[in-house]
Amino acid sequence: MKNKSLVSVEFDPANPPPLTERQKVELERLAALSDDQIDTSDIPEADEDFWSRAERNRFFRPVKQQLTLRLDADLVAWFKAQAPAGKGYQTAINRVLREHVEAHRVPRNVSS
Protein backbone atom coordinates (compact mmCIF):
# COMPACT_ATOMS: atom_id res chain seq x y z
CA MET A 1 0.00 0.00 0.00
CA LYS A 2 1.39 3.36 -0.99
CA ASN A 3 1.74 6.09 1.67
CA LYS A 4 -0.20 9.07 0.30
CA SER A 5 1.19 11.50 2.90
CA LEU A 6 4.79 10.95 1.78
CA VAL A 7 6.14 13.69 -0.46
CA SER A 8 9.18 13.09 -2.64
CA VAL A 9 11.29 16.07 -3.71
CA GLU A 10 14.37 16.01 -5.89
CA PHE A 11 17.12 18.54 -5.22
CA ASP A 12 20.12 19.24 -7.41
CA PRO A 13 22.79 21.04 -5.31
CA ALA A 14 24.45 22.29 -8.49
CA ASN A 15 21.21 23.96 -9.55
CA PRO A 16 19.32 25.12 -6.43
CA PRO A 17 15.98 26.89 -6.70
CA PRO A 18 16.07 30.69 -6.58
CA LEU A 19 15.79 32.36 -3.17
CA THR A 20 12.47 33.86 -2.19
CA GLU A 21 12.30 37.58 -1.38
CA ARG A 22 11.88 36.68 2.29
CA GLN A 23 15.03 34.53 2.21
CA LYS A 24 16.97 37.34 0.51
CA VAL A 25 15.89 39.85 3.17
CA GLU A 26 16.86 37.44 5.96
CA LEU A 27 20.31 36.82 4.42
CA GLU A 28 20.90 40.56 4.06
CA ARG A 29 19.89 41.08 7.70
CA LEU A 30 22.28 38.34 8.86
CA ALA A 31 25.13 39.63 6.70
CA ALA A 32 24.76 43.08 8.26
CA LEU A 33 25.37 41.72 11.79
CA SER A 34 28.78 42.33 13.34
CA ASP A 35 30.61 39.37 14.89
CA ASP A 36 29.75 40.44 18.45
CA GLN A 37 26.04 40.51 17.58
CA ILE A 38 26.00 36.83 16.55
CA ASP A 39 24.84 34.41 19.26
CA THR A 40 27.38 31.58 19.36
CA SER A 41 26.32 30.22 22.76
CA ASP A 42 25.33 26.89 21.21
CA ILE A 43 28.68 26.47 19.44
CA PRO A 44 31.64 25.09 21.42
CA GLU A 45 34.78 27.24 21.42
CA ALA A 46 37.52 25.99 19.07
CA ASP A 47 40.47 26.32 21.45
CA GLU A 48 44.17 25.61 20.85
CA ASP A 49 43.70 21.94 21.76
CA PHE A 50 41.11 21.58 19.00
CA TRP A 51 43.41 23.14 16.41
CA SER A 52 46.43 21.10 17.53
CA ARG A 53 44.47 17.93 16.71
CA ALA A 54 42.89 19.28 13.51
CA GLU A 55 43.89 17.72 10.23
CA ARG A 56 42.98 18.17 6.61
CA ASN A 57 40.07 15.99 5.63
CA ARG A 58 41.72 12.60 5.21
CA PHE A 59 39.36 11.83 2.34
CA PHE A 60 40.30 14.99 0.41
CA ARG A 61 42.02 14.07 -2.81
CA PRO A 62 42.67 17.00 -5.14
CA VAL A 63 42.58 16.29 -8.84
CA LYS A 64 46.09 15.62 -10.11
CA GLN A 65 47.34 16.98 -13.41
CA GLN A 66 50.11 15.24 -15.25
CA LEU A 67 52.77 17.55 -16.65
CA THR A 68 56.41 17.74 -17.59
CA LEU A 69 58.40 19.81 -15.14
CA ARG A 70 62.09 20.64 -15.26
CA LEU A 71 63.74 20.68 -11.84
CA ASP A 72 67.37 21.05 -10.84
CA ALA A 73 69.04 17.64 -10.81
CA ASP A 74 70.30 18.08 -7.24
CA LEU A 75 66.75 18.74 -6.02
CA VAL A 76 65.43 15.59 -7.67
CA ALA A 77 68.36 13.57 -6.26
CA TRP A 78 67.70 14.92 -2.77
CA PHE A 79 63.99 14.03 -2.87
CA LYS A 80 64.76 10.57 -4.26
CA ALA A 81 67.31 10.02 -1.48
CA GLN A 82 64.69 10.88 1.15
CA ALA A 83 62.15 8.40 -0.22
CA PRO A 84 62.43 4.67 0.51
CA ALA A 85 63.83 2.96 -2.59
CA GLY A 86 63.38 6.24 -4.48
CA LYS A 87 59.61 5.75 -4.53
CA GLY A 88 57.22 8.52 -3.59
CA TYR A 89 59.58 11.40 -4.31
CA GLN A 90 57.05 13.06 -6.64
CA THR A 91 54.44 12.95 -3.87
CA ALA A 92 57.00 14.51 -1.52
CA ILE A 93 57.66 17.32 -4.00
CA ASN A 94 53.89 17.86 -4.32
CA ARG A 95 53.57 17.99 -0.51
CA VAL A 96 56.34 20.61 -0.21
CA LEU A 97 54.71 22.72 -2.92
CA ARG A 98 51.30 22.36 -1.23
CA GLU A 99 52.75 23.47 2.14
CA HIS A 100 54.38 26.48 0.48
CA VAL A 101 51.12 27.49 -1.20
CA GLU A 102 49.12 27.07 2.04
CA ALA A 103 51.67 29.14 3.98
CA HIS A 104 51.42 31.98 1.45
CA ARG A 105 47.72 31.82 0.63
CA VAL A 106 45.83 35.07 1.20
CA PRO A 107 42.68 34.43 3.25
CA ARG A 108 39.49 34.88 1.26
CA ASN A 109 37.02 37.53 2.32
CA VAL A 110 34.09 35.45 3.61
CA SER A 111 31.61 38.29 3.37
CA SER A 112 31.89 38.70 -0.39
N, CA, C and O atoms as CSV, one atom per row, in Angstrom:
chain,resi,resn,atom,element,x,y,z
A,1,MET,N,N,0.843,-1.186,0.000
A,1,MET,CA,C,0.000,0.000,0.000
A,1,MET,C,C,0.878,1.235,0.000
A,1,MET,O,O,1.821,1.324,0.787
A,2,LYS,N,N,0.595,2.156,-0.839
A,2,LYS,CA,C,1.390,3.363,-0.994
A,2,LYS,C,C,0.980,4.408,0.051
A,2,LYS,O,O,-0.207,4.630,0.291
A,3,ASN,N,N,1.997,5.052,0.675
A,3,ASN,CA,C,1.740,6.085,1.674
A,3,ASN,C,C,1.448,7.398,0.945
A,3,ASN,O,O,2.335,7.972,0.314
A,4,LYS,N,N,0.209,7.868,1.035
A,4,LYS,CA,C,-0.198,9.069,0.304
A,4,LYS,C,C,0.276,10.356,0.961
A,4,LYS,O,O,0.242,11.415,0.336
A,5,SER,N,N,0.725,10.281,2.234
A,5,SER,CA,C,1.186,11.500,2.902
A,5,SER,C,C,2.681,11.736,2.688
A,5,SER,O,O,3.205,12.764,3.117
A,6,LEU,N,N,3.368,10.815,2.041
A,6,LEU,CA,C,4.791,10.950,1.780
A,6,LEU,C,C,5.008,11.795,0.531
A,6,LEU,O,O,4.429,11.529,-0.522
A,7,VAL,N,N,5.844,12.807,0.662
A,7,VAL,CA,C,6.138,13.695,-0.465
A,7,VAL,C,C,7.590,13.473,-0.866
A,7,VAL,O,O,8.478,13.476,-0.014
A,8,SER,N,N,7.829,13.287,-2.123
A,8,SER,CA,C,9.177,13.094,-2.635
A,8,SER,C,C,9.599,14.345,-3.400
A,8,SER,O,O,8.874,14.827,-4.270
A,9,VAL,N,N,10.785,14.865,-3.064
A,9,VAL,CA,C,11.287,16.073,-3.711
A,9,VAL,C,C,12.706,15.800,-4.174
A,9,VAL,O,O,13.517,15.271,-3.414
A,10,GLU,N,N,13.008,16.150,-5.393
A,10,GLU,CA,C,14.372,16.014,-5.892
A,10,GLU,C,C,15.068,17.354,-5.777
A,10,GLU,O,O,14.475,18.399,-6.043
A,11,PHE,N,N,16.341,17.316,-5.376
A,11,PHE,CA,C,17.118,18.544,-5.219
A,11,PHE,C,C,18.473,18.352,-5.877
A,11,PHE,O,O,19.184,17.389,-5.590
A,12,ASP,N,N,18.817,19.261,-6.747
A,12,ASP,CA,C,20.117,19.244,-7.411
A,12,ASP,C,C,20.970,20.352,-6.804
A,12,ASP,O,O,20.731,21.526,-7.089
A,13,PRO,N,N,21.974,20.008,-5.961
A,13,PRO,CA,C,22.787,21.039,-5.312
A,13,PRO,C,C,23.509,21.951,-6.303
A,13,PRO,O,O,23.824,23.093,-5.970
A,14,ALA,N,N,23.771,21.472,-7.489
A,14,ALA,CA,C,24.450,22.290,-8.491
A,14,ALA,C,C,23.498,23.300,-9.133
A,14,ALA,O,O,23.936,24.250,-9.783
A,15,ASN,N,N,22.201,23.088,-8.947
A,15,ASN,CA,C,21.206,23.963,-9.551
A,15,ASN,C,C,20.067,24.202,-8.557
A,15,ASN,O,O,18.946,23.745,-8.777
A,16,PRO,N,N,20.354,24.924,-7.455
A,16,PRO,CA,C,19.323,25.121,-6.432
A,16,PRO,C,C,18.223,26.058,-6.925
A,16,PRO,O,O,18.432,26.842,-7.851
A,17,PRO,N,N,17.057,25.970,-6.302
A,17,PRO,CA,C,15.980,26.885,-6.701
A,17,PRO,C,C,16.335,28.307,-6.282
A,17,PRO,O,O,17.122,28.498,-5.355
A,18,PRO,N,N,15.771,29.301,-6.948
A,18,PRO,CA,C,16.075,30.694,-6.579
A,18,PRO,C,C,15.545,31.012,-5.181
A,18,PRO,O,O,14.552,30.438,-4.735
A,19,LEU,N,N,16.226,31.938,-4.498
A,19,LEU,CA,C,15.790,32.355,-3.168
A,19,LEU,C,C,14.512,33.175,-3.268
A,19,LEU,O,O,14.299,33.908,-4.233
A,20,THR,N,N,13.668,33.036,-2.254
A,20,THR,CA,C,12.469,33.863,-2.192
A,20,THR,C,C,12.886,35.251,-1.703
A,20,THR,O,O,13.989,35.425,-1.186
A,21,GLU,N,N,12.011,36.224,-1.864
A,21,GLU,CA,C,12.302,37.576,-1.381
A,21,GLU,C,C,12.523,37.565,0.129
A,21,GLU,O,O,13.397,38.265,0.640
A,22,ARG,N,N,11.736,36.779,0.828
A,22,ARG,CA,C,11.878,36.680,2.286
A,22,ARG,C,C,13.257,36.119,2.664
A,22,ARG,O,O,13.892,36.615,3.595
A,23,GLN,N,N,13.715,35.102,1.952
A,23,GLN,CA,C,15.035,34.531,2.212
A,23,GLN,C,C,16.140,35.550,1.923
A,23,GLN,O,O,17.117,35.638,2.667
A,24,LYS,N,N,15.983,36.316,0.846
A,24,LYS,CA,C,16.974,37.337,0.514
A,24,LYS,C,C,17.067,38.400,1.599
A,24,LYS,O,O,18.163,38.817,1.974
A,25,VAL,N,N,15.915,38.838,2.102
A,25,VAL,CA,C,15.885,39.846,3.168
A,25,VAL,C,C,16.566,39.296,4.424
A,25,VAL,O,O,17.354,39.993,5.064
A,26,GLU,N,N,16.262,38.055,4.769
A,26,GLU,CA,C,16.863,37.435,5.956
A,26,GLU,C,C,18.385,37.321,5.811
A,26,GLU,O,O,19.112,37.595,6.766
A,27,LEU,N,N,18.873,36.927,4.648
A,27,LEU,CA,C,20.312,36.824,4.420
A,27,LEU,C,C,20.990,38.188,4.510
A,27,LEU,O,O,22.086,38.305,5.060
A,28,GLU,N,N,20.346,39.208,3.975
A,28,GLU,CA,C,20.903,40.557,4.062
A,28,GLU,C,C,20.967,41.030,5.511
A,28,GLU,O,O,21.936,41.667,5.924
A,29,ARG,N,N,19.917,40.709,6.284
A,29,ARG,CA,C,19.894,41.082,7.698
A,29,ARG,C,C,21.027,40.377,8.459
A,29,ARG,O,O,21.706,40.998,9.276
A,30,LEU,N,N,21.224,39.095,8.191
A,30,LEU,CA,C,22.285,38.344,8.863
A,30,LEU,C,C,23.671,38.835,8.449
A,30,LEU,O,O,24.575,38.920,9.281
A,31,ALA,N,N,23.838,39.153,7.181
A,31,ALA,CA,C,25.132,39.629,6.696
A,31,ALA,C,C,25.503,40.974,7.313
A,31,ALA,O,O,26.686,41.290,7.444
A,32,ALA,N,N,24.512,41.757,7.689
A,32,ALA,CA,C,24.764,43.079,8.261
A,32,ALA,C,C,25.184,43.014,9.732
A,32,ALA,O,O,25.672,44.005,10.275
A,33,LEU,N,N,25.000,41.859,10.382
A,33,LEU,CA,C,25.372,41.723,11.791
A,33,LEU,C,C,26.890,41.746,11.958
A,33,LEU,O,O,27.622,41.178,11.147
A,34,SER,N,N,27.353,42.407,13.015
A,34,SER,CA,C,28.785,42.335,13.341
A,34,SER,C,C,29.025,41.047,14.118
A,34,SER,O,O,28.079,40.442,14.622
A,35,ASP,N,N,30.276,40.626,14.219
A,35,ASP,CA,C,30.606,39.370,14.894
A,35,ASP,C,C,30.096,39.323,16.327
A,35,ASP,O,O,29.630,38.279,16.784
A,36,ASP,N,N,30.181,40.447,17.042
A,36,ASP,CA,C,29.753,40.442,18.447
A,36,ASP,C,C,28.230,40.403,18.599
A,36,ASP,O,O,27.730,40.207,19.707
A,37,GLN,N,N,27.499,40.584,17.523
A,37,GLN,CA,C,26.039,40.507,17.577
A,37,GLN,C,C,25.522,39.085,17.297
A,37,GLN,O,O,24.330,38.818,17.445
A,38,ILE,N,N,26.409,38.191,16.898
A,38,ILE,CA,C,26.002,36.831,16.549
A,38,ILE,C,C,26.043,35.959,17.796
A,38,ILE,O,O,27.063,35.898,18.481
A,39,ASP,N,N,24.939,35.286,18.090
A,39,ASP,CA,C,24.843,34.411,19.260
A,39,ASP,C,C,25.524,33.074,18.936
A,39,ASP,O,O,25.021,32.290,18.132
A,40,THR,N,N,26.656,32.833,19.564
A,40,THR,CA,C,27.382,31.578,19.357
A,40,THR,C,C,27.350,30.710,20.616
A,40,THR,O,O,28.197,29.832,20.784
A,41,SER,N,N,26.383,30.948,21.499
A,41,SER,CA,C,26.321,30.220,22.760
A,41,SER,C,C,26.100,28.719,22.571
A,41,SER,O,O,26.436,27.933,23.457
A,42,ASP,N,N,25.550,28.316,21.449
A,42,ASP,CA,C,25.326,26.894,21.209
A,42,ASP,C,C,26.461,26.239,20.421
A,42,ASP,O,O,26.356,25.077,20.028
A,43,ILE,N,N,27.536,26.979,20.192
A,43,ILE,CA,C,28.680,26.468,19.441
A,43,ILE,C,C,29.876,26.368,20.385
A,43,ILE,O,O,30.254,27.369,20.993
A,44,PRO,N,N,30.482,25.187,20.521
A,44,PRO,CA,C,31.637,25.093,21.415
A,44,PRO,C,C,32.822,25.906,20.879
A,44,PRO,O,O,33.012,26.030,19.669
A,45,GLU,N,N,33.601,26.448,21.797
A,45,GLU,CA,C,34.779,27.236,21.424
A,45,GLU,C,C,35.838,26.322,20.804
A,45,GLU,O,O,36.110,25.243,21.331
A,46,ALA,N,N,36.430,26.743,19.704
A,46,ALA,CA,C,37.521,25.995,19.070
A,46,ALA,C,C,38.821,26.513,19.670
A,46,ALA,O,O,39.402,27.478,19.174
A,47,ASP,N,N,39.274,25.863,20.745
A,47,ASP,CA,C,40.473,26.315,21.447
A,47,ASP,C,C,41.740,25.758,20.800
A,47,ASP,O,O,41.674,25.069,19.782
A,48,GLU,N,N,42.883,26.057,21.393
A,48,GLU,CA,C,44.172,25.610,20.847
A,48,GLU,C,C,44.258,24.087,20.783
A,48,GLU,O,O,44.850,23.541,19.852
A,49,ASP,N,N,43.672,23.395,21.766
A,49,ASP,CA,C,43.701,21.936,21.761
A,49,ASP,C,C,42.985,21.390,20.528
A,49,ASP,O,O,43.452,20.444,19.893
A,50,PHE,N,N,41.844,21.997,20.199
A,50,PHE,CA,C,41.108,21.585,19.002
A,50,PHE,C,C,41.985,21.724,17.756
A,50,PHE,O,O,42.090,20.796,16.954
A,51,TRP,N,N,42.612,22.890,17.605
A,51,TRP,CA,C,43.407,23.144,16.406
A,51,TRP,C,C,44.678,22.315,16.360
A,51,TRP,O,O,45.180,22.014,15.277
A,52,SER,N,N,45.214,21.937,17.533
A,52,SER,CA,C,46.427,21.103,17.533
A,52,SER,C,C,46.123,19.692,17.039
A,52,SER,O,O,47.013,18.998,16.547
A,53,ARG,N,N,44.863,19.266,17.171
A,53,ARG,CA,C,44.471,17.931,16.709
A,53,ARG,C,C,43.816,17.966,15.327
A,53,ARG,O,O,43.533,16.916,14.750
A,54,ALA,N,N,43.577,19.160,14.798
A,54,ALA,CA,C,42.886,19.279,13.512
A,54,ALA,C,C,43.775,18.766,12.389
A,54,ALA,O,O,44.998,18.905,12.432
A,55,GLU,N,N,43.157,18.185,11.409
A,55,GLU,CA,C,43.886,17.717,10.233
A,55,GLU,C,C,43.028,17.927,8.998
A,55,GLU,O,O,41.800,17.986,9.068
A,56,ARG,N,N,43.702,18.036,7.879
A,56,ARG,CA,C,42.978,18.165,6.615
A,56,ARG,C,C,42.114,16.927,6.438
A,56,ARG,O,O,42.502,15.825,6.828
A,57,ASN,N,N,40.965,17.112,5.860
A,57,ASN,CA,C,40.072,15.987,5.625
A,57,ASN,C,C,40.846,14.841,4.989
A,57,ASN,O,O,41.370,14.969,3.883
A,58,ARG,N,N,40.910,13.720,5.701
A,58,ARG,CA,C,41.716,12.600,5.206
A,58,ARG,C,C,41.168,12.007,3.923
A,58,ARG,O,O,41.865,11.250,3.249
A,59,PHE,N,N,39.939,12.333,3.575
A,59,PHE,CA,C,39.358,11.825,2.342
A,59,PHE,C,C,39.515,12.808,1.186
A,59,PHE,O,O,39.114,12.512,0.061
A,60,PHE,N,N,40.098,13.980,1.457
A,60,PHE,CA,C,40.300,14.993,0.414
A,60,PHE,C,C,41.383,14.523,-0.543
A,60,PHE,O,O,42.505,14.236,-0.127
A,61,ARG,N,N,41.055,14.448,-1.790
A,61,ARG,CA,C,42.016,14.071,-2.811
A,61,ARG,C,C,41.887,15.057,-3.973
A,61,ARG,O,O,40.993,14.920,-4.808
A,62,PRO,N,N,42.781,16.052,-4.026
A,62,PRO,CA,C,42.673,17.000,-5.137
A,62,PRO,C,C,42.938,16.301,-6.467
A,62,PRO,O,O,43.644,15.295,-6.528
A,63,VAL,N,N,42.368,16.843,-7.507
A,63,VAL,CA,C,42.582,16.293,-8.838
A,63,VAL,C,C,44.025,16.541,-9.230
A,63,VAL,O,O,44.521,17.664,-9.128
A,64,LYS,N,N,44.692,15.502,-9.674
A,64,LYS,CA,C,46.086,15.623,-10.111
A,64,LYS,C,C,46.122,15.938,-11.601
A,64,LYS,O,O,45.239,15.539,-12.360
A,65,GLN,N,N,47.148,16.653,-11.997
A,65,GLN,CA,C,47.342,16.977,-13.407
A,65,GLN,C,C,48.743,16.536,-13.785
A,65,GLN,O,O,49.727,16.946,-13.170
A,66,GLN,N,N,48.819,15.701,-14.798
A,66,GLN,CA,C,50.113,15.238,-15.253
A,66,GLN,C,C,50.765,16.318,-16.112
A,66,GLN,O,O,50.119,16.908,-16.978
A,67,LEU,N,N,52.059,16.573,-15.863
A,67,LEU,CA,C,52.769,17.554,-16.655
A,67,LEU,C,C,54.260,17.229,-16.660
A,67,LEU,O,O,54.738,16.423,-15.862
A,68,THR,N,N,54.967,17.858,-17.555
A,68,THR,CA,C,56.415,17.745,-17.595
A,68,THR,C,C,56.968,18.962,-16.896
A,68,THR,O,O,56.595,20.093,-17.207
A,69,LEU,N,N,57.862,18.731,-15.948
A,69,LEU,CA,C,58.400,19.813,-15.143
A,69,LEU,C,C,59.914,19.647,-15.060
A,69,LEU,O,O,60.410,18.569,-14.731
A,70,ARG,N,N,60.632,20.698,-15.353
A,70,ARG,CA,C,62.087,20.638,-15.263
A,70,ARG,C,C,62.520,21.174,-13.905
A,70,ARG,O,O,62.230,22.315,-13.547
A,71,LEU,N,N,63.228,20.318,-13.151
A,71,LEU,CA,C,63.743,20.685,-11.843
A,71,LEU,C,C,65.253,20.506,-11.842
A,71,LEU,O,O,65.794,19.726,-12.626
A,72,ASP,N,N,65.922,21.222,-10.970
A,72,ASP,CA,C,67.365,21.053,-10.838
A,72,ASP,C,C,67.666,19.617,-10.417
A,72,ASP,O,O,66.991,19.051,-9.558
A,73,ALA,N,N,68.698,19.040,-11.043
A,73,ALA,CA,C,69.045,17.640,-10.807
A,73,ALA,C,C,69.340,17.363,-9.338
A,73,ALA,O,O,68.999,16.296,-8.829
A,74,ASP,N,N,69.975,18.319,-8.650
A,74,ASP,CA,C,70.296,18.076,-7.244
A,74,ASP,C,C,69.034,18.030,-6.381
A,74,ASP,O,O,68.992,17.308,-5.385
A,75,LEU,N,N,68.017,18.790,-6.754
A,75,LEU,CA,C,66.753,18.738,-6.017
A,75,LEU,C,C,66.083,17.378,-6.179
A,75,LEU,O,O,65.625,16.784,-5.203
A,76,VAL,N,N,66.028,16.893,-7.409
A,76,VAL,CA,C,65.426,15.587,-7.667
A,76,VAL,C,C,66.198,14.506,-6.919
A,76,VAL,O,O,65.592,13.626,-6.308
A,77,ALA,N,N,67.532,14.565,-6.960
A,77,ALA,CA,C,68.355,13.570,-6.265
A,77,ALA,C,C,68.101,13.606,-4.762
A,77,ALA,O,O,68.052,12.560,-4.113
A,78,TRP,N,N,67.941,14.805,-4.207
A,78,TRP,CA,C,67.696,14.924,-2.773
A,78,TRP,C,C,66.354,14.293,-2.395
A,78,TRP,O,O,66.270,13.539,-1.425
A,79,PHE,N,N,65.303,14.604,-3.167
A,79,PHE,CA,C,63.991,14.033,-2.867
A,79,PHE,C,C,63.999,12.514,-3.030
A,79,PHE,O,O,63.401,11.799,-2.227
A,80,LYS,N,N,64.676,12.022,-4.069
A,80,LYS,CA,C,64.756,10.571,-4.257
A,80,LYS,C,C,65.499,9.916,-3.098
A,80,LYS,O,O,65.136,8.821,-2.667
A,81,ALA,N,N,66.534,10.576,-2.594
A,81,ALA,CA,C,67.311,10.019,-1.479
A,81,ALA,C,C,66.485,9.965,-0.197
A,81,ALA,O,O,66.725,9.107,0.653
A,82,GLN,N,N,65.525,10.859,-0.047
A,82,GLN,CA,C,64.687,10.881,1.153
A,82,GLN,C,C,63.624,9.788,1.126
A,82,GLN,O,O,63.164,9.335,2.174
A,83,ALA,N,N,63.242,9.372,-0.060
A,83,ALA,CA,C,62.152,8.404,-0.219
A,83,ALA,C,C,62.706,6.986,-0.164
A,83,ALA,O,O,63.789,6.729,-0.690
A,84,PRO,N,N,61.978,6.057,0.467
A,84,PRO,CA,C,62.429,4.668,0.510
A,84,PRO,C,C,62.478,4.073,-0.898
A,84,PRO,O,O,61.480,4.086,-1.618
A,85,ALA,N,N,63.607,3.567,-1.273
A,85,ALA,CA,C,63.832,2.959,-2.595
A,85,ALA,C,C,63.520,3.934,-3.722
A,85,ALA,O,O,63.195,3.510,-4.832
A,86,GLY,N,N,63.613,5.235,-3.455
A,86,GLY,CA,C,63.380,6.240,-4.480
A,86,GLY,C,C,61.934,6.368,-4.903
A,86,GLY,O,O,61.628,7.062,-5.873
A,87,LYS,N,N,61.032,5.699,-4.180
A,87,LYS,CA,C,59.606,5.750,-4.534
A,87,LYS,C,C,58.906,6.804,-3.689
A,87,LYS,O,O,59.192,6.953,-2.501
A,88,GLY,N,N,57.995,7.527,-4.307
A,88,GLY,CA,C,57.218,8.524,-3.595
A,88,GLY,C,C,57.847,9.912,-3.595
A,88,GLY,O,O,57.343,10.822,-2.937
A,89,TYR,N,N,58.928,10.077,-4.318
A,89,TYR,CA,C,59.578,11.400,-4.315
A,89,TYR,C,C,58.709,12.464,-4.979
A,89,TYR,O,O,58.747,13.626,-4.576
A,90,GLN,N,N,57.927,12.086,-5.989
A,90,GLN,CA,C,57.052,13.061,-6.637
A,90,GLN,C,C,55.951,13.519,-5.680
A,90,GLN,O,O,55.579,14.692,-5.673
A,91,THR,N,N,55.437,12.599,-4.880
A,91,THR,CA,C,54.442,12.949,-3.872
A,91,THR,C,C,55.053,13.885,-2.841
A,91,THR,O,O,54.397,14.818,-2.377
A,92,ALA,N,N,56.314,13.637,-2.480
A,92,ALA,CA,C,56.995,14.505,-1.518
A,92,ALA,C,C,57.172,15.914,-2.089
A,92,ALA,O,O,56.982,16.900,-1.377
A,93,ILE,N,N,57.528,16.010,-3.353
A,93,ILE,CA,C,57.656,17.320,-3.997
A,93,ILE,C,C,56.303,18.029,-4.002
A,93,ILE,O,O,56.223,19.224,-3.718
A,94,ASN,N,N,55.239,17.288,-4.326
A,94,ASN,CA,C,53.893,17.857,-4.324
A,94,ASN,C,C,53.532,18.374,-2.928
A,94,ASN,O,O,52.948,19.449,-2.792
A,95,ARG,N,N,53.886,17.595,-1.883
A,95,ARG,CA,C,53.569,17.989,-0.514
A,95,ARG,C,C,54.288,19.280,-0.138
A,95,ARG,O,O,53.694,20.164,0.479
A,96,VAL,N,N,55.573,19.395,-0.509
A,96,VAL,CA,C,56.340,20.606,-0.211
A,96,VAL,C,C,55.730,21.812,-0.932
A,96,VAL,O,O,55.610,22.890,-0.350
A,97,LEU,N,N,55.351,21.633,-2.177
A,97,LEU,CA,C,54.706,22.724,-2.919
A,97,LEU,C,C,53.367,23.103,-2.287
A,97,LEU,O,O,53.045,24.286,-2.180
A,98,ARG,N,N,52.590,22.107,-1.870
A,98,ARG,CA,C,51.300,22.363,-1.227
A,98,ARG,C,C,51.501,23.159,0.065
A,98,ARG,O,O,50.776,24.121,0.315
A,99,GLU,N,N,52.487,22.762,0.894
A,99,GLU,CA,C,52.754,23.468,2.144
A,99,GLU,C,C,53.168,24.916,1.881
A,99,GLU,O,O,52.774,25.825,2.612
A,100,HIS,N,N,53.960,25.119,0.837
A,100,HIS,CA,C,54.377,26.476,0.479
A,100,HIS,C,C,53.171,27.328,0.082
A,100,HIS,O,O,53.033,28.469,0.522
A,101,VAL,N,N,52.308,26.762,-0.751
A,101,VAL,CA,C,51.121,27.491,-1.196
A,101,VAL,C,C,50.220,27.815,-0.002
A,101,VAL,O,O,49.739,28.941,0.122
A,102,GLU,N,N,49.991,26.839,0.870
A,102,GLU,CA,C,49.123,27.068,2.038
A,102,GLU,C,C,49.707,28.142,2.956
A,102,GLU,O,O,48.965,28.949,3.517
A,103,ALA,N,N,51.025,28.156,3.110
A,103,ALA,CA,C,51.670,29.140,3.980
A,103,ALA,C,C,51.592,30.554,3.412
A,103,ALA,O,O,51.676,31.532,4.155
A,104,HIS,N,N,51.430,30.659,2.093
A,104,HIS,CA,C,51.424,31.976,1.447
A,104,HIS,C,C,50.059,32.357,0.882
A,104,HIS,O,O,49.923,33.382,0.214
A,105,ARG,N,N,49.062,31.541,1.148
A,105,ARG,CA,C,47.720,31.824,0.629
A,105,ARG,C,C,47.114,33.013,1.367
A,105,ARG,O,O,47.205,33.106,2.591
A,106,VAL,N,N,46.505,33.907,0.624
A,106,VAL,CA,C,45.835,35.066,1.201
A,106,VAL,C,C,44.436,34.622,1.590
A,106,VAL,O,O,43.718,34.073,0.755
A,107,PRO,N,N,44.022,34.847,2.851
A,107,PRO,CA,C,42.678,34.434,3.251
A,107,PRO,C,C,41.614,35.108,2.404
A,107,PRO,O,O,41.706,36.294,2.086
A,108,ARG,N,N,40.595,34.324,2.044
A,108,ARG,CA,C,39.494,34.883,1.259
A,108,ARG,C,C,38.585,35.681,2.164
A,108,ARG,O,O,38.426,35.366,3.344
A,109,ASN,N,N,37.987,36.721,1.600
A,109,ASN,CA,C,37.017,37.526,2.323
A,109,ASN,C,C,35.700,36.767,2.334
A,109,ASN,O,O,35.062,36.623,1.291
A,110,VAL,N,N,35.282,36.277,3.502
A,110,VAL,CA,C,34.091,35.446,3.615
A,110,VAL,C,C,32.813,36.210,3.304
A,110,VAL,O,O,31.831,35.626,2.846
A,111,SER,N,N,32.826,37.506,3.551
A,111,SER,CA,C,31.607,38.292,3.374
A,111,SER,C,C,31.266,38.587,1.917
A,111,SER,O,O,30.152,39.021,1.625
A,112,SER,N,N,32.200,38.362,1.004
A,112,SER,CA,C,31.894,38.695,-0.395
A,112,SER,C,C,31.410,37.500,-1.164
A,112,SER,O,O,31.110,37.611,-2.352
